[in-house]
Amino acid sequence: MGYWAIPHKENVNSKTKSSLIVIFPLIKLFFSPFAFKLFKVSSVFSSFTTLEKKYAPNIHFKLESIGVDPDFKGKGLSTKLIAPFISEAQMKNIPVYTETTTPLNVGLYEHFGFKTMEKRSIPQKKLTVWSLLIK
């Protein structure tokens, strides 16, 4: 929770009012559709964390995410974004880890040398998570 004081009005009453100005929007946000969606995907994020700890428990590079505008696909941009980090990791003998929920990305990552370590289904979310690693 944030606490904000209104400038130049440091009496108790103004602090209470300013706190309420902060609290009411937070309460509204907490019960908003956004909060419920965030709560629903928390199990997905939990799966990501569990898989990463399982397959890359020590120091490792992690490809958090990558995206290429559809108009620019097939022009080598993924290679320019991924290859330098894989190369550096391999020179330093450090594993590289990533996960994806997009089936098409599995082939892309395997092209760069990633091996699928686990394919985990999250039925209640109708989602599959692939955990991929370069050792």
Short mmCIF file of the C-alpha atoms (twelve columns), coordinates in Angstrom:
data_MODEL
# 
_entry.id   MODEL 
# 
loop_
_atom_site.group_PDB 
_atom_site.id 
_atom_site.type_symbol 
_atom_site.label_atom_id 
_atom_site.label_alt_id 
_atom_site.label_comp_id 
_atom_site.label_asym_id 
_atom_site.label_seq_id 
_atom_site.Cartn_x 
_atom_site.Cartn_y 
_atom_site.Cartn_z 
_atom_site.pdbx_PDB_model_num 
ATOM 1   C CA . MET A 1   0.000   0.000   0.000   1 
ATOM 2   C CA . GLY A 2   1.283   3.460   -0.799  1 
ATOM 3   C CA . TYR A 3   1.096   6.384   1.531   1 
ATOM 4   C CA . TRP A 4   0.999   9.880   0.057   1 
ATOM 5   C CA . ALA A 5   0.960   13.192  1.864   1 
ATOM 6   C CA . ILE A 6   -0.539  16.199  0.144   1 
ATOM 7   C CA . PRO A 7   2.219   18.829  -0.200  1 
ATOM 8   C CA . HIS A 8   2.107   21.672  2.345   1 
ATOM 9   C CA . LYS A 9   -0.815  20.174  4.280   1 
ATOM 10  C CA . GLU A 10  0.794   17.988  6.876   1 
ATOM 11  C CA . ASN A 11  -2.025  17.774  9.414   1 
ATOM 12  C CA . VAL A 12  -3.570  14.394  10.298  1 
ATOM 13  C CA . ASN A 13  -6.773  15.120  8.402   1 
ATOM 14  C CA . SER A 14  -4.958  15.720  5.100   1 
ATOM 15  C CA . LYS A 15  -2.879  12.532  5.558   1 
ATOM 16  C CA . THR A 16  -6.045  10.539  6.112   1 
ATOM 17  C CA . LYS A 17  -7.676  12.032  3.030   1 
ATOM 18  C CA . SER A 18  -4.606  11.409  0.905   1 
ATOM 19  C CA . SER A 19  -4.390  7.807   2.136   1 
ATOM 20  C CA . LEU A 20  -8.008  7.248   1.185   1 
ATOM 21  C CA . ILE A 21  -7.309  8.695   -2.268  1 
ATOM 22  C CA . VAL A 22  -4.696  5.940   -2.688  1 
ATOM 23  C CA . ILE A 23  -6.605  3.099   -0.992  1 
ATOM 24  C CA . PHE A 24  -9.923  3.343   -2.835  1 
ATOM 25  C CA . PRO A 25  -8.426  2.942   -6.335  1 
ATOM 26  C CA . LEU A 26  -6.356  0.002   -5.066  1 
ATOM 27  C CA . ILE A 27  -9.459  -1.690  -3.691  1 
ATOM 28  C CA . LYS A 28  -11.238 -1.087  -6.977  1 
ATOM 29  C CA . LEU A 29  -8.253  -2.531  -8.884  1 
ATOM 30  C CA . PHE A 30  -8.136  -5.569  -6.566  1 
ATOM 31  C CA . PHE A 31  -11.694 -6.522  -7.510  1 
ATOM 32  C CA . SER A 32  -11.403 -5.612  -11.188 1 
ATOM 33  C CA . PRO A 33  -11.511 -8.059  -14.122 1 
ATOM 34  C CA . PHE A 34  -7.769  -7.423  -14.564 1 
ATOM 35  C CA . ALA A 35  -7.044  -8.730  -11.050 1 
ATOM 36  C CA . PHE A 36  -9.102  -11.859 -11.637 1 
ATOM 37  C CA . LYS A 37  -7.255  -12.531 -14.915 1 
ATOM 38  C CA . LEU A 38  -3.918  -12.004 -13.170 1 
ATOM 39  C CA . PHE A 39  -4.958  -14.449 -10.443 1 
ATOM 40  C CA . LYS A 40  -5.930  -17.015 -13.096 1 
ATOM 41  C CA . VAL A 41  -2.538  -16.875 -14.804 1 
ATOM 42  C CA . SER A 42  -0.589  -17.069 -11.545 1 
ATOM 43  C CA . SER A 43  -0.522  -20.876 -11.809 1 
ATOM 44  C CA . VAL A 44  1.089   -20.526 -15.237 1 
ATOM 45  C CA . PHE A 45  3.820   -18.279 -13.810 1 
ATOM 46  C CA . SER A 46  4.244   -20.769 -10.987 1 
ATOM 47  C CA . SER A 47  4.811   -23.530 -13.556 1 
ATOM 48  C CA . PHE A 48  7.445   -21.402 -15.280 1 
ATOM 49  C CA . THR A 49  9.300   -20.912 -11.999 1 
ATOM 50  C CA . THR A 50  9.088   -24.607 -11.094 1 
ATOM 51  C CA . LEU A 51  10.381  -25.711 -14.484 1 
ATOM 52  C CA . GLU A 52  13.238  -23.212 -14.463 1 
ATOM 53  C CA . LYS A 53  14.370  -24.327 -10.993 1 
ATOM 54  C CA . LYS A 54  14.168  -27.953 -12.103 1 
ATOM 55  C CA . TYR A 55  16.145  -27.654 -15.348 1 
ATOM 56  C CA . ALA A 56  18.364  -24.616 -14.731 1 
ATOM 57  C CA . PRO A 57  18.966  -24.496 -10.972 1 
ATOM 58  C CA . ASN A 58  22.395  -22.875 -11.237 1 
ATOM 59  C CA . ILE A 59  23.742  -19.850 -13.060 1 
ATOM 60  C CA . HIS A 60  22.270  -19.706 -16.553 1 
ATOM 61  C CA . PHE A 61  21.267  -17.383 -19.339 1 
ATOM 62  C CA . LYS A 62  17.517  -17.087 -19.753 1 
ATOM 63  C CA . LEU A 63  15.647  -16.070 -22.846 1 
ATOM 64  C CA . GLU A 64  12.658  -14.383 -21.240 1 
ATOM 65  C CA . SER A 65  10.770  -13.613 -24.405 1 
ATOM 66  C CA . ILE A 66  11.234  -12.721 -28.000 1 
ATOM 67  C CA . GLY A 67  8.902   -11.270 -30.540 1 
ATOM 68  C CA . VAL A 68  9.164   -10.340 -34.170 1 
ATOM 69  C CA . ASP A 69  6.533   -8.332  -36.005 1 
ATOM 70  C CA . PRO A 70  4.764   -10.633 -38.489 1 
ATOM 71  C CA . ASP A 71  5.699   -8.282  -41.342 1 
ATOM 72  C CA . PHE A 72  9.389   -8.957  -40.623 1 
ATOM 73  C CA . LYS A 73  9.301   -12.730 -40.061 1 
ATOM 74  C CA . GLY A 74  11.646  -14.803 -42.200 1 
ATOM 75  C CA . LYS A 75  14.285  -12.060 -42.412 1 
ATOM 76  C CA . GLY A 76  16.713  -13.473 -39.830 1 
ATOM 77  C CA . LEU A 77  15.751  -11.173 -36.980 1 
ATOM 78  C CA . SER A 78  15.266  -14.046 -34.519 1 
ATOM 79  C CA . THR A 79  18.789  -15.201 -35.291 1 
ATOM 80  C CA . LYS A 80  20.145  -11.709 -34.667 1 
ATOM 81  C CA . LEU A 81  18.308  -11.581 -31.355 1 
ATOM 82  C CA . ILE A 82  19.108  -15.080 -30.086 1 
ATOM 83  C CA . ALA A 83  22.427  -16.262 -31.587 1 
ATOM 84  C CA . PRO A 84  24.794  -13.773 -29.877 1 
ATOM 85  C CA . PHE A 85  23.593  -14.765 -26.414 1 
ATOM 86  C CA . ILE A 86  23.778  -18.484 -27.151 1 
ATOM 87  C CA . SER A 87  27.281  -17.993 -28.533 1 
ATOM 88  C CA . GLU A 88  28.416  -16.102 -25.436 1 
ATOM 89  C CA . ALA A 89  26.838  -18.682 -23.124 1 
ATOM 90  C CA . GLN A 90  28.571  -21.514 -24.960 1 
ATOM 91  C CA . MET A 91  31.944  -19.715 -24.801 1 
ATOM 92  C CA . LYS A 92  31.464  -19.394 -21.030 1 
ATOM 93  C CA . ASN A 93  30.040  -22.934 -20.713 1 
ATOM 94  C CA . ILE A 94  26.818  -21.600 -19.160 1 
ATOM 95  C CA . PRO A 95  23.429  -23.222 -19.914 1 
ATOM 96  C CA . VAL A 96  20.673  -21.279 -21.668 1 
ATOM 97  C CA . TYR A 97  17.071  -21.780 -20.572 1 
ATOM 98  C CA . THR A 98  13.706  -20.690 -21.939 1 
ATOM 99  C CA . GLU A 99  10.104  -21.740 -21.945 1 
ATOM 100 C CA . THR A 100 7.262   -21.168 -24.340 1 
ATOM 101 C CA . THR A 101 3.534   -21.673 -24.576 1 
ATOM 102 C CA . THR A 102 3.553   -21.308 -28.364 1 
ATOM 103 C CA . PRO A 103 3.940   -24.612 -30.260 1 
ATOM 104 C CA . LEU A 104 5.509   -22.909 -33.301 1 
ATOM 105 C CA . ASN A 105 8.291   -21.507 -31.111 1 
ATOM 106 C CA . VAL A 106 9.437   -24.976 -30.072 1 
ATOM 107 C CA . GLY A 107 10.828  -25.628 -33.569 1 
ATOM 108 C CA . LEU A 108 12.479  -22.205 -33.620 1 
ATOM 109 C CA . TYR A 109 14.236  -22.844 -30.318 1 
ATOM 110 C CA . GLU A 110 15.254  -26.366 -31.334 1 
ATOM 111 C CA . HIS A 111 16.789  -24.832 -34.474 1 
ATOM 112 C CA . PHE A 112 19.123  -22.889 -32.155 1 
ATOM 113 C CA . GLY A 113 20.108  -26.028 -30.222 1 
ATOM 114 C CA . PHE A 114 17.585  -26.016 -27.393 1 
ATOM 115 C CA . LYS A 115 16.367  -29.423 -26.277 1 
ATOM 116 C CA . THR A 116 12.842  -29.850 -24.936 1 
ATOM 117 C CA . MET A 117 13.251  -30.918 -21.329 1 
ATOM 118 C CA . GLU A 118 9.578   -31.145 -20.481 1 
ATOM 119 C CA . LYS A 119 6.200   -30.520 -22.040 1 
ATOM 120 C CA . ARG A 120 3.751   -29.697 -19.258 1 
ATOM 121 C CA . SER A 121 0.019   -29.446 -19.748 1 
ATOM 122 C CA . ILE A 122 -2.047  -27.077 -17.621 1 
ATOM 123 C CA . PRO A 123 -5.548  -28.400 -18.390 1 
ATOM 124 C CA . GLN A 124 -7.513  -25.862 -16.354 1 
ATOM 125 C CA . LYS A 125 -5.884  -23.104 -18.453 1 
ATOM 126 C CA . LYS A 126 -5.983  -25.097 -21.714 1 
ATOM 127 C CA . LEU A 127 -2.278  -24.383 -22.021 1 
ATOM 128 C CA . THR A 128 0.928   -26.293 -22.636 1 
ATOM 129 C CA . VAL A 129 4.332   -25.099 -21.441 1 
ATOM 130 C CA . TRP A 130 7.542   -26.313 -23.071 1 
ATOM 131 C CA . SER A 131 10.716  -26.087 -21.013 1 
ATOM 132 C CA . LEU A 132 13.824  -25.870 -23.216 1 
ATOM 133 C CA . LEU A 133 17.525  -25.931 -22.405 1 
ATOM 134 C CA . ILE A 134 20.926  -25.726 -24.054 1 
ATOM 135 C CA . LYS A 135 23.490  -27.362 -21.756 1 
# 
